[in-house]
Amino acid sequence: MIVCKVTIKDLADYFNWTQIAGDKESLKRPIHLADINRPGLELAGYFEYGQQKRVVVIGNKEIHYITNKMDEIAQRRNFEFITSESTPGIVITNGHACPEVLKEIANRKDLAVFSTNETTTNTSVRITSYLDEKLAPSIVIHGELMRIHGIGVMIVGESGMGKSEIALSLIQKGHQLIADDRIDCYKIHNNLIGRTSRMLEGFMELRGVGIINVARMYGVGSYAKECEISLQIELVPFNDKADYDRVGIEEKEYVDILGVKILKLQIPISMGRPMATIIETAVFHYMLLRDGKDAAKEIENLVLQEIEKNEEEEVKSE
C-alpha cells in the first residue's frame, strides 16, 4: 500500500496562498493528516488533546479573540504551542493580517504562515478535500478498468488472457476506458477510485499492434480519467472439470481492496465466447443485484412454490 507524500508547499502552490512567514526550508514540512485544526481551545490556553500535526486555519473568530482577548504574554505562551515542530503550517483567512507575535515566533521556528482572501469555510473545505485525495492510501493492480453503463468494472486475470482485446471490444461498443494494464486504486471517502497515470490516459497496448491512442481512434468520449470501482471480473481459463456457478444461488464473493469490499465475479474464458457481450451482461446483472433483483433467488422461490403446490395437491388427493 502506498500513501502519497504532501508538503505544505504543495498545498500553498495549489491554492495560490501568499507566504508571510518562514523561508524556503519551512515549505518542506510534510502533511500527514487530512484534517485541519481551528485552534480555539489552544488560544484559550487549553493544550490537552491539541492537534499539532494538522494544518492550522485561523479565521475571523480566532483573529477577533487574539486581538481583543489576548495580551502579549498569552499570545507568546499559546503561539509557542501552536507552532510546534510537527505543525505543517498556518493559513490566515479572509485577508487578515498576521499577528506580529505569531509572525515573530513563526520566523524564529521557521514555520510557514500564509494569507488568503478566501473565507474560512471555503478554505477549510478545500484543504480537507485536497488532502483527502492526495493522502489517500493506494495500490496498483494490473488489469483493465472500464466504465460500462456507468459502472466502474475492473477486469483482472493472468497475463495473456486477452484483457486488452476484450477492453477494446467494449470500447467499440461505446464504453469507456479508464486504465489499461496499470490501475491506480485509491480509497477516498470510503469509496474505491481507479485511474491511471496522466501519461497513460487514453492509451492502450495491444500485442502485435503496439501502443494505440484510444481517444484519437474512437473519440474523446471513449475514455475517462477516473471512476469509482464497483465490480471486479476475474477471467480464468475454461476448465471442463471445474465446478462453475451456473445458477448464482451460491453465496456472493467479494474482494477486499484497501478495506473496501467489491463484488467479484469469476468468468471462464475460452475460444469463441463473446466476452465483451458476457461482461456487459454481467454488469447488467450487477445493476439488478444492486437494486435488489436477484434472478437466481427468483428462480429458487418459483421452484419452492412449485414444490409446495405439488405437496398440497398430493395431500388433497389422499
C-alpha positions as a LaTeX table, in Angstrom:
\begin{tabular}{lrrr}
\hline
Residue & $x$ (\AA) & $y$ (\AA) & $z$ (\AA) \\
\hline
Met1 & 0.00 & 0.00 & 0.00 \\
Ile2 & 1.28 & 3.45 & $-0.96$ \\
Val3 & 0.50 & 6.77 & 0.73 \\
Cys4 & 1.39 & 9.89 & $-1.22$ \\
Lys5 & 3.68 & 12.47 & 0.31 \\
Val6 & 2.38 & 16.03 & 0.53 \\
Thr7 & 4.20 & 19.10 & 1.79 \\
Ile8 & 2.84 & 22.45 & 2.89 \\
Lys9 & 4.37 & 23.88 & $-0.32$ \\
Asp10 & 2.13 & 21.61 & $-2.42$ \\
Leu11 & $-0.89$ & 22.97 & $-0.60$ \\
Ala12 & 0.20 & 26.61 & $-0.83$ \\
Asp13 & 1.04 & 26.34 & $-4.54$ \\
Tyr14 & $-2.25$ & 24.64 & $-5.36$ \\
Phe15 & $-4.35$ & 27.33 & $-3.64$ \\
Asn16 & $-2.02$ & 30.23 & $-4.51$ \\
Trp17 & $-1.55$ & 31.40 & $-0.93$ \\
Thr18 & 0.75 & 34.30 & $-0.04$ \\
Gln19 & 3.58 & 33.37 & 2.33 \\
Ile20 & 4.11 & 35.88 & 5.13 \\
Ala21 & 6.44 & 33.97 & 7.47 \\
Gly22 & 9.04 & 31.23 & 7.18 \\
Asp23 & 11.64 & 30.63 & 4.48 \\
Lys24 & 12.08 & 28.03 & 1.75 \\
Glu25 & 13.01 & 25.32 & 4.26 \\
Ser26 & 9.71 & 25.82 & 6.05 \\
Leu27 & 7.91 & 24.81 & 2.87 \\
Lys28 & 9.34 & 21.29 & 3.11 \\
Arg29 & 7.31 & 20.38 & 6.19 \\
Pro30 & 5.23 & 17.26 & 5.45 \\
Ile31 & 1.47 & 16.90 & 5.95 \\
His32 & 0.34 & 13.54 & 7.30 \\
Leu33 & $-3.29$ & 14.22 & 8.25 \\
Ala34 & $-6.14$ & 15.39 & 6.02 \\
Asp35 & $-7.93$ & 17.21 & 8.85 \\
Ile36 & $-7.40$ & 20.84 & 9.82 \\
Asn37 & $-7.12$ & 22.50 & 13.23 \\
Arg38 & $-9.15$ & 25.54 & 14.25 \\
Pro39 & $-7.12$ & 26.44 & 17.37 \\
Gly40 & $-9.88$ & 27.93 & 19.54 \\
Leu41 & $-9.06$ & 25.91 & 22.68 \\
Glu42 & $-5.32$ & 26.30 & 22.24 \\
Leu43 & $-5.70$ & 30.10 & 22.02 \\
Ala44 & $-7.70$ & 29.93 & 25.25 \\
Gly45 & $-4.78$ & 28.14 & 26.91 \\
Tyr46 & $-6.14$ & 24.59 & 26.88 \\
Phe47 & $-3.40$ & 22.42 & 25.39 \\
Glu48 & $-4.57$ & 18.91 & 26.28 \\
Tyr49 & $-5.58$ & 16.91 & 23.18 \\
Gly50 & $-4.11$ & 19.65 & 20.99 \\
Gln51 & $-3.91$ & 18.67 & 17.29 \\
Gln52 & $-0.37$ & 19.73 & 16.45 \\
Lys53 & 0.05 & 17.61 & 13.30 \\
Arg54 & $-2.72$ & 19.33 & 11.35 \\
Val55 & $-2.68$ & 22.41 & 9.16 \\
Val56 & $-3.82$ & 25.33 & 11.33 \\
Val57 & $-6.57$ & 27.58 & 9.96 \\
Ile58 & $-7.10$ & 30.97 & 11.64 \\
Gly59 & $-10.30$ & 32.78 & 10.72 \\
Asn60 & $-12.45$ & 35.69 & 11.88 \\
Lys61 & $-13.21$ & 34.28 & 15.34 \\
Glu62 & $-9.60$ & 33.43 & 16.10 \\
Ile63 & $-8.34$ & 36.83 & 14.93 \\
His64 & $-11.01$ & 38.60 & 16.97 \\
Tyr65 & $-10.08$ & 36.60 & 20.05 \\
Ile66 & $-6.33$ & 37.20 & 19.58 \\
Thr67 & $-6.84$ & 40.94 & 19.05 \\
Asn68 & $-9.37$ & 41.62 & 21.81 \\
Lys69 & $-8.85$ & 38.94 & 24.46 \\
Met70 & $-5.16$ & 38.04 & 24.49 \\
Asp71 & $-2.31$ & 40.14 & 25.83 \\
Glu72 & 1.25 & 39.69 & 24.58 \\
Ile73 & 2.16 & 37.20 & 27.32 \\
Ala74 & $-0.81$ & 34.97 & 26.49 \\
Gln75 & $-0.06$ & 35.21 & 22.80 \\
Arg76 & 3.56 & 34.18 & 23.27 \\
Arg77 & 2.65 & 31.24 & 25.51 \\
Asn78 & $-0.11$ & 29.92 & 23.28 \\
Phe79 & 1.58 & 30.58 & 19.94 \\
Glu80 & 4.61 & 28.62 & 21.18 \\
Phe81 & 2.34 & 25.58 & 21.49 \\
Ile82 & 0.54 & 26.09 & 18.17 \\
Thr83 & 3.80 & 26.49 & 16.24 \\
Ser84 & 5.24 & 23.11 & 17.20 \\
Glu85 & 7.81 & 21.19 & 15.15 \\
Ser86 & 5.10 & 18.84 & 13.91 \\
Thr87 & 2.76 & 21.64 & 12.74 \\
Pro88 & 2.85 & 21.67 & 8.90 \\
Gly89 & 1.88 & 25.33 & 8.57 \\
Ile90 & $-0.68$ & 28.05 & 9.31 \\
Val91 & $-3.07$ & 29.81 & 6.96 \\
Ile92 & $-4.90$ & 33.01 & 7.91 \\
Thr93 & $-8.16$ & 33.53 & 6.02 \\
Asn94 & $-10.34$ & 36.50 & 4.98 \\
Gly95 & $-7.28$ & 38.61 & 4.18 \\
His96 & $-6.47$ & 39.26 & 7.86 \\
Ala97 & $-3.00$ & 40.46 & 8.78 \\
Cys98 & $-0.82$ & 38.06 & 10.72 \\
Pro99 & $-0.46$ & 38.98 & 14.42 \\
Glu100 & 3.05 & 40.33 & 14.95 \\
Val101 & 3.81 & 37.96 & 17.82 \\
Leu102 & 2.81 & 34.97 & 15.69 \\
Lys103 & 4.94 & 36.21 & 12.78 \\
Glu104 & 7.94 & 36.67 & 15.08 \\
Ile105 & 7.65 & 33.17 & 16.59 \\
Ala106 & 6.98 & 31.54 & 13.21 \\
Asn107 & 10.07 & 33.15 & 11.70 \\
Arg108 & 12.17 & 32.07 & 14.67 \\
Lys109 & 10.92 & 28.49 & 14.40 \\
Asp110 & 10.91 & 28.59 & 10.58 \\
Leu111 & 7.22 & 27.72 & 10.30 \\
Ala112 & 5.37 & 28.75 & 7.15 \\
Val113 & 2.44 & 31.13 & 7.65 \\
Phe114 & 0.21 & 32.04 & 4.72 \\
Ser115 & $-2.54$ & 34.51 & 3.96 \\
Thr116 & $-5.61$ & 34.08 & 1.73 \\
Asn117 & $-8.61$ & 36.23 & 0.92 \\
Glu118 & $-10.84$ & 33.14 & 0.86 \\
Thr119 & $-13.41$ & 32.65 & 3.63 \\
Thr120 & $-12.59$ & 30.30 & 6.48 \\
Thr121 & $-15.30$ & 27.82 & 5.47 \\
Asn122 & $-14.18$ & 27.60 & 1.85 \\
Thr123 & $-10.54$ & 27.31 & 2.86 \\
Ser124 & $-11.25$ & 24.54 & 5.36 \\
Val125 & $-13.37$ & 22.52 & 2.94 \\
Arg126 & $-10.91$ & 22.89 & 0.07 \\
Ile127 & $-7.93$ & 21.90 & 2.22 \\
Thr128 & $-9.71$ & 18.80 & 3.52 \\
Ser129 & $-10.90$ & 17.75 & 0.06 \\
Tyr130 & $-7.44$ & 18.23 & $-1.46$ \\
Leu131 & $-5.68$ & 16.32 & 1.31 \\
Asp132 & $-8.29$ & 13.54 & 1.35 \\
Glu133 & $-7.36$ & 12.78 & $-2.23$ \\
Lys134 & $-3.62$ & 13.38 & $-2.04$ \\
Leu135 & $-3.15$ & 11.40 & 1.20 \\
Ala136 & $-5.47$ & 8.58 & 0.19 \\
Pro137 & $-3.85$ & 5.13 & 0.57 \\
Ser138 & $-3.38$ & 3.46 & $-2.80$ \\
Ile139 & $-2.26$ & 0.28 & $-4.50$ \\
Val140 & $-1.52$ & $-0.66$ & $-8.09$ \\
Ile141 & $-3.48$ & $-3.53$ & $-9.66$ \\
His142 & $-2.72$ & $-4.99$ & $-13.07$ \\
Gly143 & $-5.76$ & $-5.27$ & $-15.30$ \\
Glu144 & $-8.24$ & $-3.23$ & $-17.28$ \\
Leu145 & $-10.55$ & $-0.63$ & $-15.80$ \\
Met146 & $-13.66$ & 0.20 & $-17.82$ \\
Arg147 & $-16.78$ & 2.27 & $-17.26$ \\
Ile148 & $-19.59$ & 0.07 & $-18.57$ \\
His149 & $-23.12$ & 1.50 & $-18.47$ \\
Gly150 & $-21.81$ & 3.96 & $-15.88$ \\
Ile151 & $-20.38$ & 1.20 & $-13.64$ \\
Gly152 & $-16.66$ & 1.01 & $-12.89$ \\
Val153 & $-15.57$ & $-2.54$ & $-13.77$ \\
Met154 & $-12.09$ & $-3.89$ & $-13.08$ \\
Ile155 & $-11.15$ & $-6.81$ & $-15.35$ \\
Val156 & $-8.29$ & $-8.92$ & $-13.98$ \\
Gly157 & $-6.70$ & $-12.24$ & $-14.86$ \\
Glu158 & $-3.45$ & $-13.90$ & $-15.77$ \\
Ser159 & $-1.21$ & $-12.40$ & $-18.42$ \\
Gly160 & $-2.16$ & $-13.48$ & $-21.93$ \\
Met161 & $-5.88$ & $-13.85$ & $-21.19$ \\
Gly162 & $-6.75$ & $-11.17$ & $-23.74$ \\
Lys163 & $-7.85$ & $-8.48$ & $-21.28$ \\
Ser164 & $-6.78$ & $-5.63$ & $-23.54$ \\
Glu165 & $-8.55$ & $-7.16$ & $-26.55$ \\
Ile166 & $-11.75$ & $-7.54$ & $-24.52$ \\
Ala167 & $-11.42$ & $-3.94$ & $-23.34$ \\
Leu168 & $-11.03$ & $-2.81$ & $-26.95$ \\
Ser169 & $-14.21$ & $-4.69$ & $-27.92$ \\
Leu170 & $-16.04$ & $-2.93$ & $-25.09$ \\
Ile171 & $-14.73$ & 0.44 & $-26.29$ \\
Gln172 & $-16.03$ & $-0.34$ & $-29.78$ \\
Lys173 & $-19.43$ & $-1.00$ & $-28.17$ \\
Gly174 & $-19.41$ & 2.54 & $-26.77$ \\
His175 & $-18.00$ & 2.01 & $-23.27$ \\
Gln176 & $-15.14$ & 3.99 & $-21.72$ \\
Leu177 & $-11.57$ & 3.02 & $-20.97$ \\
Ile178 & $-10.13$ & 4.26 & $-17.68$ \\
Ala179 & $-6.89$ & 2.31 & $-17.38$ \\
Asp180 & $-5.04$ & $-0.27$ & $-19.44$ \\
Asp181 & $-2.71$ & $-2.72$ & $-17.65$ \\
Arg182 & $-1.99$ & $-0.42$ & $-14.68$ \\
Ile183 & $-4.86$ & 0.57 & $-12.38$ \\
Asp184 & $-4.02$ & 3.01 & $-9.59$ \\
Cys185 & $-6.61$ & 2.39 & $-6.86$ \\
Tyr186 & $-7.29$ & 4.97 & $-4.14$ \\
Lys187 & $-9.56$ & 4.82 & $-1.12$ \\
Ile188 & $-11.30$ & 8.20 & $-0.96$ \\
His189 & $-14.29$ & 8.81 & 1.35 \\
Asn190 & $-14.70$ & 5.01 & 1.80 \\
Asn191 & $-15.04$ & 4.58 & $-1.98$ \\
Leu192 & $-12.54$ & 2.84 & $-4.24$ \\
Ile193 & $-11.46$ & 5.17 & $-7.04$ \\
Gly194 & $-9.48$ & 3.94 & $-10.03$ \\
Arg195 & $-7.38$ & 5.86 & $-12.52$ \\
Thr196 & $-4.10$ & 5.59 & $-14.38$ \\
Ser197 & $-1.08$ & 7.87 & $-14.60$ \\
Arg198 & $-1.60$ & 11.05 & $-16.60$ \\
Met199 & 0.96 & 9.96 & $-19.16$ \\
Leu200 & $-1.03$ & 6.81 & $-19.96$ \\
Glu201 & $-4.53$ & 8.33 & $-20.09$ \\
Gly202 & $-6.36$ & 7.27 & $-23.26$ \\
Phe203 & $-3.65$ & 4.84 & $-24.41$ \\
Met204 & $-3.70$ & 1.05 & $-24.77$ \\
Glu205 & $-1.13$ & $-1.60$ & $-25.59$ \\
Leu206 & $-2.17$ & $-4.39$ & $-27.98$ \\
Arg207 & 0.15 & $-7.32$ & $-28.62$ \\
Gly208 & 1.18 & $-7.36$ & $-32.26$ \\
Val209 & $-0.05$ & $-3.81$ & $-32.86$ \\
Gly210 & 1.68 & $-1.72$ & $-30.22$ \\
Ile211 & 0.50 & 1.41 & $-28.41$ \\
Ile212 & $-2.74$ & 2.90 & $-29.71$ \\
Asn213 & $-4.36$ & 6.23 & $-28.88$ \\
Val214 & $-7.92$ & 5.26 & $-27.97$ \\
Ala215 & $-9.13$ & 8.85 & $-27.74$ \\
Arg216 & $-7.86$ & 9.67 & $-31.22$ \\
Met217 & $-9.20$ & 6.50 & $-32.80$ \\
Tyr218 & $-12.61$ & 6.33 & $-31.12$ \\
Gly219 & $-13.22$ & 9.89 & $-29.91$ \\
Val220 & $-12.73$ & 11.76 & $-26.66$ \\
Gly221 & $-15.79$ & 10.04 & $-25.21$ \\
Ser222 & $-14.07$ & 6.64 & $-25.42$ \\
Tyr223 & $-12.06$ & 7.18 & $-22.24$ \\
Ala224 & $-12.40$ & 8.86 & $-18.86$ \\
Lys225 & $-9.80$ & 9.91 & $-16.31$ \\
Glu226 & $-11.21$ & 8.05 & $-13.31$ \\
Cys227 & $-14.22$ & 6.26 & $-11.90$ \\
Glu228 & $-15.49$ & 4.55 & $-8.78$ \\
Ile229 & $-14.82$ & 0.81 & $-8.91$ \\
Ser230 & $-17.93$ & $-1.24$ & $-8.11$ \\
Leu231 & $-17.30$ & $-4.65$ & $-9.69$ \\
Gln232 & $-14.33$ & $-6.93$ & $-10.28$ \\
Ile233 & $-14.45$ & $-9.54$ & $-13.02$ \\
Glu234 & $-11.76$ & $-12.19$ & $-12.89$ \\
Leu235 & $-11.09$ & $-14.02$ & $-16.15$ \\
Val236 & $-9.97$ & $-17.63$ & $-15.75$ \\
Pro237 & $-9.10$ & $-20.32$ & $-18.34$ \\
Phe238 & $-12.09$ & $-22.56$ & $-19.05$ \\
Asn239 & $-11.79$ & $-25.95$ & $-17.38$ \\
Asp240 & $-14.49$ & $-28.50$ & $-18.21$ \\
Lys241 & $-13.76$ & $-30.26$ & $-14.92$ \\
Ala242 & $-14.24$ & $-27.12$ & $-12.82$ \\
Asp243 & $-17.47$ & $-26.60$ & $-10.87$ \\
Tyr244 & $-18.58$ & $-23.17$ & $-12.07$ \\
Asp245 & $-21.53$ & $-21.35$ & $-10.57$ \\
Arg246 & $-24.24$ & $-21.94$ & $-13.21$ \\
Val247 & $-27.26$ & $-20.68$ & $-11.29$ \\
Gly248 & $-25.99$ & $-17.93$ & $-8.99$ \\
Ile249 & $-27.59$ & $-19.23$ & $-5.80$ \\
Glu250 & $-24.24$ & $-19.65$ & $-4.07$ \\
Glu251 & $-23.02$ & $-17.02$ & $-1.63$ \\
Lys252 & $-21.74$ & $-13.91$ & $-3.42$ \\
Glu253 & $-17.97$ & $-13.47$ & $-3.39$ \\
Tyr254 & $-16.31$ & $-10.16$ & $-2.55$ \\
Val255 & $-12.73$ & $-8.92$ & $-2.79$ \\
Asp256 & $-11.32$ & $-6.54$ & $-0.20$ \\
Ile257 & $-9.24$ & $-3.71$ & $-1.67$ \\
Leu258 & $-7.92$ & $-1.13$ & 0.79 \\
Gly259 & $-10.76$ & $-2.02$ & 3.16 \\
Val260 & $-13.47$ & $-1.57$ & 0.51 \\
Lys261 & $-15.48$ & $-4.68$ & $-0.42$ \\
Ile262 & $-16.13$ & $-5.10$ & $-4.15$ \\
Leu263 & $-18.39$ & $-7.76$ & $-5.67$ \\
Lys264 & $-16.29$ & $-10.32$ & $-7.55$ \\
Leu265 & $-17.46$ & $-12.44$ & $-10.47$ \\
Gln266 & $-15.33$ & $-15.20$ & $-11.97$ \\
Ile267 & $-15.92$ & $-15.78$ & $-15.68$ \\
Pro268 & $-14.28$ & $-18.63$ & $-17.60$ \\
Ile269 & $-12.83$ & $-17.68$ & $-20.95$ \\
Ser270 & $-12.48$ & $-19.93$ & $-23.98$ \\
Met271 & $-12.17$ & $-19.66$ & $-27.73$ \\
Gly272 & $-15.31$ & $-18.32$ & $-29.37$ \\
Arg273 & $-17.03$ & $-16.96$ & $-26.28$ \\
Pro274 & $-18.26$ & $-13.36$ & $-26.90$ \\
Met275 & $-16.52$ & $-11.98$ & $-23.81$ \\
Ala276 & $-17.47$ & $-8.33$ & $-24.34$ \\
Thr277 & $-21.17$ & $-9.27$ & $-24.50$ \\
Ile278 & $-20.83$ & $-11.59$ & $-21.50$ \\
Ile279 & $-19.18$ & $-8.81$ & $-19.47$ \\
Glu280 & $-21.92$ & $-6.38$ & $-20.49$ \\
Thr281 & $-24.46$ & $-8.93$ & $-19.27$ \\
Ala282 & $-22.53$ & $-9.36$ & $-16.02$ \\
Val283 & $-22.71$ & $-5.61$ & $-15.47$ \\
Phe284 & $-26.47$ & $-5.57$ & $-16.09$ \\
His285 & $-26.73$ & $-8.47$ & $-13.63$ \\
Tyr286 & $-24.77$ & $-6.46$ & $-11.04$ \\
Met287 & $-27.04$ & $-3.45$ & $-11.55$ \\
Leu288 & $-30.12$ & $-5.63$ & $-10.91$ \\
Leu289 & $-28.50$ & $-7.14$ & $-7.81$ \\
Arg290 & $-27.74$ & $-3.63$ & $-6.57$ \\
Asp291 & $-31.43$ & $-2.80$ & $-6.96$ \\
Gly292 & $-32.45$ & $-5.92$ & $-5.05$ \\
Lys293 & $-33.45$ & $-8.00$ & $-8.08$ \\
Asp294 & $-31.76$ & $-11.39$ & $-7.96$ \\
Ala295 & $-32.78$ & $-13.72$ & $-10.81$ \\
Ala296 & $-31.33$ & $-16.77$ & $-9.04$ \\
Lys297 & $-33.45$ & $-16.13$ & $-5.95$ \\
Glu298 & $-36.49$ & $-15.56$ & $-8.13$ \\
Ile299 & $-35.98$ & $-19.00$ & $-9.72$ \\
Glu300 & $-35.38$ & $-20.54$ & $-6.30$ \\
Asn301 & $-38.63$ & $-19.05$ & $-4.98$ \\
Leu302 & $-40.55$ & $-20.30$ & $-8.03$ \\
Val303 & $-39.16$ & $-23.80$ & $-7.52$ \\
Leu304 & $-40.10$ & $-23.75$ & $-3.83$ \\
Gln305 & $-43.58$ & $-22.52$ & $-4.68$ \\
Glu306 & $-43.97$ & $-25.33$ & $-7.22$ \\
Ile307 & $-42.81$ & $-27.91$ & $-4.67$ \\
Glu308 & $-45.25$ & $-26.54$ & $-2.09$ \\
Lys309 & $-48.05$ & $-26.60$ & $-4.66$ \\
Asn310 & $-47.30$ & $-30.22$ & $-5.56$ \\
Glu311 & $-47.26$ & $-31.23$ & $-1.88$ \\
Glu312 & $-50.65$ & $-29.59$ & $-1.32$ \\
Glu313 & $-52.10$ & $-31.43$ & $-4.33$ \\
Glu314 & $-50.74$ & $-34.74$ & $-3.03$ \\
Val315 & $-52.37$ & $-34.12$ & 0.35 \\
Lys316 & $-55.73$ & $-33.34$ & $-1.31$ \\
Ser317 & $-55.59$ & $-36.48$ & $-3.44$ \\
Glu318 & $-55.07$ & $-38.76$ & $-0.43$ \\
\hline
\end{tabular}
